[in-house]
Amino acid sequence: MTNNITVEFLNDDGVVVEVKKFNSVTELSRAYPQYEYQQLRQVYLFTNNKSPTKKLQSNAKLLNVMKIYDTDNYSKGLGHIV
């Protein structure tokens, strides 16, 4: 995993309303305790195509609210494409 992540927060229409940077998924988990670390990690893996598994139903709602990218990839213009 990367040390730096960029998180896009989406509204109901899928439009990015806010972008925040964090040092890790753990830091993101501490900032948003309503989400479990494992949920956020799965969103990170799914968003970055690092996991061969399909989108999990339990995280489908979370995937509609946020996207978690590697900061390196996000800065290259790959954000909000997936």
Protein Blocks (a to p, Z undefined) as FASTA:
>chain_A
ZZbdcdddddfkopafbdcddfbfklmmmmmmmbcfklmmmmmmmmnopafbdcdfklmm
mmmmpccddfklmmnopgokZZ
